[in-house]
Amino acid sequence: MTTRIGSRACKHLAVAAALCALALLATAPAAAQQPTSKGSEEAALRVAKGRVTFKVYCSNCHGETGVGNGKLAELLKVPPSDLTRLSAKNGGKFPMDEVVASIDGREDVRGHGEREMPVWGEAFLKTLQVTYSEKSDEERVQDKVLDVAAFIESIQVRE
């Protein structure tokens, strides 16, 4: 299933995603907002931003909790993966490199269809046209991909 979204729609989507991110961060639990160190603060922020991005781009198929029960899951030819069990399927180690490659489009994911949909690395790049940053577009896209991967890592089932 391939869709094309015009640049105007992408801009609106980017603004909506940014507003969702601000709303989510404003309502995050106090414990998540007050980590004990700079490293854990950065990690918590990455997970929080990844949660918002996941909700906007991934939850329709994978579900809000990542178990593969999104609103569109039953309509798909290939069922969405249960993203909460990636570590369990990988000997207890989260496969960060594979997850990042799946999100940004470097690795084919059978259920994601043609490479144009969804290559989130390219989709994220299009949303960046409405924002300013001192980082390069590639760095900002990589940050967004890593945010989503950090969120997925945070929802792993511990056995």
Short mmCIF file of the C-alpha atoms (twelve columns), coordinates in Angstrom:
data_MODEL
# 
_entry.id   MODEL 
# 
loop_
_atom_site.group_PDB 
_atom_site.id 
_atom_site.type_symbol 
_atom_site.label_atom_id 
_atom_site.label_alt_id 
_atom_site.label_comp_id 
_atom_site.label_asym_id 
_atom_site.label_seq_id 
_atom_site.Cartn_x 
_atom_site.Cartn_y 
_atom_site.Cartn_z 
_atom_site.pdbx_PDB_model_num 
ATOM 1   C CA . MET A 1   0.000  0.000   0.000  1 
ATOM 2   C CA . THR A 2   1.783  3.128   -1.185 1 
ATOM 3   C CA . THR A 3   0.570  6.628   -0.461 1 
ATOM 4   C CA . ARG A 4   1.891  9.997   -1.484 1 
ATOM 5   C CA . ILE A 5   1.451  12.939  0.836  1 
ATOM 6   C CA . GLY A 6   1.911  16.437  -0.546 1 
ATOM 7   C CA . SER A 7   4.448  18.746  1.056  1 
ATOM 8   C CA . ARG A 8   1.671  20.890  2.524  1 
ATOM 9   C CA . ALA A 9   0.193  17.849  4.248  1 
ATOM 10  C CA . CYS A 10  3.672  16.874  5.505  1 
ATOM 11  C CA . LYS A 11  4.060  20.338  7.030  1 
ATOM 12  C CA . HIS A 12  0.727  19.999  8.791  1 
ATOM 13  C CA . LEU A 13  1.703  16.541  10.005 1 
ATOM 14  C CA . ALA A 14  5.005  17.893  11.342 1 
ATOM 15  C CA . VAL A 15  3.245  20.671  13.232 1 
ATOM 16  C CA . ALA A 16  0.733  18.184  14.661 1 
ATOM 17  C CA . ALA A 17  3.558  15.853  15.728 1 
ATOM 18  C CA . ALA A 18  5.376  18.738  17.414 1 
ATOM 19  C CA . LEU A 19  2.232  19.740  19.291 1 
ATOM 20  C CA . CYS A 20  1.689  16.123  20.387 1 
ATOM 21  C CA . ALA A 21  5.286  15.993  21.615 1 
ATOM 22  C CA . LEU A 22  4.834  19.117  23.688 1 
ATOM 23  C CA . ALA A 23  1.569  17.834  25.133 1 
ATOM 24  C CA . LEU A 24  3.095  14.464  26.003 1 
ATOM 25  C CA . LEU A 25  6.152  16.027  27.625 1 
ATOM 26  C CA . ALA A 26  3.947  18.413  29.619 1 
ATOM 27  C CA . THR A 27  1.909  15.511  31.000 1 
ATOM 28  C CA . ALA A 28  4.768  13.046  31.556 1 
ATOM 29  C CA . PRO A 29  5.049  11.545  35.055 1 
ATOM 30  C CA . ALA A 30  7.159  13.578  37.463 1 
ATOM 31  C CA . ALA A 31  9.628  10.717  37.868 1 
ATOM 32  C CA . ALA A 32  10.289 10.670  34.137 1 
ATOM 33  C CA . GLN A 33  10.833 14.430  34.145 1 
ATOM 34  C CA . GLN A 34  13.369 14.360  36.992 1 
ATOM 35  C CA . PRO A 35  16.073 11.824  36.135 1 
ATOM 36  C CA . THR A 36  19.035 11.551  38.467 1 
ATOM 37  C CA . SER A 37  21.812 12.276  35.957 1 
ATOM 38  C CA . LYS A 38  22.418 14.092  32.706 1 
ATOM 39  C CA . GLY A 39  22.769 10.774  30.843 1 
ATOM 40  C CA . SER A 40  19.513 9.410   32.206 1 
ATOM 41  C CA . GLU A 41  17.816 12.774  31.549 1 
ATOM 42  C CA . GLU A 42  18.889 12.627  27.902 1 
ATOM 43  C CA . ALA A 43  17.790 8.988   27.658 1 
ATOM 44  C CA . ALA A 44  14.392 9.796   29.201 1 
ATOM 45  C CA . LEU A 45  13.929 12.703  26.791 1 
ATOM 46  C CA . ARG A 46  14.865 10.484  23.826 1 
ATOM 47  C CA . VAL A 47  12.308 7.860   24.928 1 
ATOM 48  C CA . ALA A 48  9.616  10.527  25.463 1 
ATOM 49  C CA . LYS A 49  10.204 12.024  22.014 1 
ATOM 50  C CA . GLY A 50  10.305 8.538   20.521 1 
ATOM 51  C CA . ARG A 51  6.974  7.695   22.168 1 
ATOM 52  C CA . VAL A 52  5.341  10.671  20.423 1 
ATOM 53  C CA . THR A 53  6.894  9.853   17.056 1 
ATOM 54  C CA . PHE A 54  5.913  6.194   17.453 1 
ATOM 55  C CA . LYS A 55  2.333  7.179   18.211 1 
ATOM 56  C CA . VAL A 56  2.137  9.372   15.098 1 
ATOM 57  C CA . TYR A 57  3.932  7.085   12.633 1 
ATOM 58  C CA . CYS A 58  3.779  3.522   13.973 1 
ATOM 59  C CA . SER A 59  0.830  2.954   16.295 1 
ATOM 60  C CA . ASN A 60  -1.798 2.538   13.577 1 
ATOM 61  C CA . CYS A 61  -0.172 -0.774  12.702 1 
ATOM 62  C CA . HIS A 62  1.881  -1.760  15.765 1 
ATOM 63  C CA . GLY A 63  -0.546 -0.415  18.383 1 
ATOM 64  C CA . GLU A 64  0.214  2.179   21.034 1 
ATOM 65  C CA . THR A 65  1.958  -0.409  23.206 1 
ATOM 66  C CA . GLY A 66  3.856  -1.973  20.296 1 
ATOM 67  C CA . VAL A 67  2.290  -5.437  20.466 1 
ATOM 68  C CA . GLY A 68  1.033  -5.370  16.862 1 
ATOM 69  C CA . ASN A 69  -2.620 -4.611  17.531 1 
ATOM 70  C CA . GLY A 70  -3.025 -1.224  15.847 1 
ATOM 71  C CA . LYS A 71  -6.254 -0.039  14.244 1 
ATOM 72  C CA . LEU A 72  -5.032 -1.060  10.795 1 
ATOM 73  C CA . ALA A 73  -3.417 -4.362  11.807 1 
ATOM 74  C CA . GLU A 74  -6.314 -6.559  10.724 1 
ATOM 75  C CA . LEU A 75  -6.333 -4.950  7.265  1 
ATOM 76  C CA . LEU A 76  -2.703 -5.765  6.545  1 
ATOM 77  C CA . LYS A 77  -1.558 -8.731  4.487  1 
ATOM 78  C CA . VAL A 78  1.434  -9.244  6.802  1 
ATOM 79  C CA . PRO A 79  0.585  -8.835  10.507 1 
ATOM 80  C CA . PRO A 80  2.642  -6.170  12.310 1 
ATOM 81  C CA . SER A 81  5.422  -7.460  14.540 1 
ATOM 82  C CA . ASP A 82  5.127  -7.487  18.304 1 
ATOM 83  C CA . LEU A 83  7.844  -4.926  18.975 1 
ATOM 84  C CA . THR A 84  7.842  -5.657  22.709 1 
ATOM 85  C CA . ARG A 85  9.529  -9.044  22.207 1 
ATOM 86  C CA . LEU A 86  12.532 -8.077  20.064 1 
ATOM 87  C CA . SER A 87  14.995 -8.544  22.930 1 
ATOM 88  C CA . ALA A 88  13.448 -11.867 23.920 1 
ATOM 89  C CA . LYS A 89  13.820 -13.117 20.349 1 
ATOM 90  C CA . ASN A 90  17.445 -11.943 20.332 1 
ATOM 91  C CA . GLY A 91  18.774 -13.738 23.400 1 
ATOM 92  C CA . GLY A 92  17.829 -10.931 25.788 1 
ATOM 93  C CA . LYS A 93  19.799 -8.260  23.891 1 
ATOM 94  C CA . PHE A 94  17.955 -5.442  22.153 1 
ATOM 95  C CA . PRO A 95  18.916 -5.466  18.425 1 
ATOM 96  C CA . MET A 96  19.420 -1.690  18.158 1 
ATOM 97  C CA . ASP A 97  21.215 -1.707  14.786 1 
ATOM 98  C CA . GLU A 98  18.523 -3.838  13.135 1 
ATOM 99  C CA . VAL A 99  15.722 -1.725  14.606 1 
ATOM 100 C CA . VAL A 100 17.329 1.507   13.417 1 
ATOM 101 C CA . ALA A 101 17.879 0.040   9.933  1 
ATOM 102 C CA . SER A 102 14.234 -1.087  9.801  1 
ATOM 103 C CA . ILE A 103 12.943 2.345   10.793 1 
ATOM 104 C CA . ASP A 104 15.104 4.437   8.492  1 
ATOM 105 C CA . GLY A 105 14.625 2.208   5.464  1 
ATOM 106 C CA . ARG A 106 18.067 0.676   5.054  1 
ATOM 107 C CA . GLU A 107 16.666 -2.777  5.843  1 
ATOM 108 C CA . ASP A 108 13.665 -4.187  4.007  1 
ATOM 109 C CA . VAL A 109 10.777 -5.106  6.255  1 
ATOM 110 C CA . ARG A 110 8.362  -7.452  4.515  1 
ATOM 111 C CA . GLY A 111 5.305  -5.969  6.203  1 
ATOM 112 C CA . HIS A 112 6.287  -2.436  5.277  1 
ATOM 113 C CA . GLY A 113 5.638  -3.081  1.604  1 
ATOM 114 C CA . GLU A 114 7.501  -1.229  -1.091 1 
ATOM 115 C CA . ARG A 115 10.541 0.747   -0.011 1 
ATOM 116 C CA . GLU A 116 8.643  4.002   -0.494 1 
ATOM 117 C CA . MET A 117 6.260  3.111   2.313  1 
ATOM 118 C CA . PRO A 118 7.203  3.562   4.993  1 
ATOM 119 C CA . VAL A 119 10.788 4.690   4.728  1 
ATOM 120 C CA . TRP A 120 10.572 6.767   7.836  1 
ATOM 121 C CA . GLY A 121 14.017 8.259   7.336  1 
ATOM 122 C CA . GLU A 122 12.734 9.967   4.174  1 
ATOM 123 C CA . ALA A 123 9.386  10.839  5.762  1 
ATOM 124 C CA . PHE A 124 11.145 12.398  8.753  1 
ATOM 125 C CA . LEU A 125 13.348 14.418  6.405  1 
ATOM 126 C CA . LYS A 126 10.275 15.900  4.718  1 
ATOM 127 C CA . THR A 127 8.850  17.008  8.080  1 
ATOM 128 C CA . LEU A 128 12.070 18.854  8.890  1 
ATOM 129 C CA . GLN A 129 11.395 21.442  6.190  1 
ATOM 130 C CA . VAL A 130 9.225  23.376  8.663  1 
ATOM 131 C CA . THR A 131 11.739 23.515  11.518 1 
ATOM 132 C CA . TYR A 132 15.101 25.140  12.121 1 
ATOM 133 C CA . SER A 133 18.114 23.555  13.735 1 
ATOM 134 C CA . GLU A 134 21.857 23.975  13.727 1 
ATOM 135 C CA . LYS A 135 22.156 20.245  13.028 1 
ATOM 136 C CA . SER A 136 22.187 18.952  9.486  1 
ATOM 137 C CA . ASP A 137 19.034 17.345  8.120  1 
ATOM 138 C CA . GLU A 138 20.750 13.948  8.226  1 
ATOM 139 C CA . GLU A 139 21.645 14.394  11.913 1 
ATOM 140 C CA . ARG A 140 18.097 15.459  12.759 1 
ATOM 141 C CA . VAL A 141 16.603 12.486  10.908 1 
ATOM 142 C CA . GLN A 142 19.032 10.153  12.682 1 
ATOM 143 C CA . ASP A 143 18.018 11.677  16.032 1 
ATOM 144 C CA . LYS A 144 14.341 11.043  15.267 1 
ATOM 145 C CA . VAL A 145 15.050 7.439   14.220 1 
ATOM 146 C CA . LEU A 146 17.107 6.886   17.390 1 
ATOM 147 C CA . ASP A 147 14.278 8.385   19.466 1 
ATOM 148 C CA . VAL A 148 11.835 5.804   18.076 1 
ATOM 149 C CA . ALA A 149 14.353 2.993   18.566 1 
ATOM 150 C CA . ALA A 150 14.919 4.109   22.188 1 
ATOM 151 C CA . PHE A 151 11.176 4.054   22.803 1 
ATOM 152 C CA . ILE A 152 10.917 0.558   21.309 1 
ATOM 153 C CA . GLU A 153 13.792 -0.553  23.528 1 
ATOM 154 C CA . SER A 154 11.945 0.889   26.544 1 
ATOM 155 C CA . ILE A 155 8.853  -1.270  25.898 1 
ATOM 156 C CA . GLN A 156 10.675 -4.596  25.807 1 
ATOM 157 C CA . VAL A 157 9.122  -7.385  27.863 1 
ATOM 158 C CA . ARG A 158 11.498 -8.454  30.615 1 
ATOM 159 C CA . GLU A 159 11.424 -12.194 31.197 1 
# 
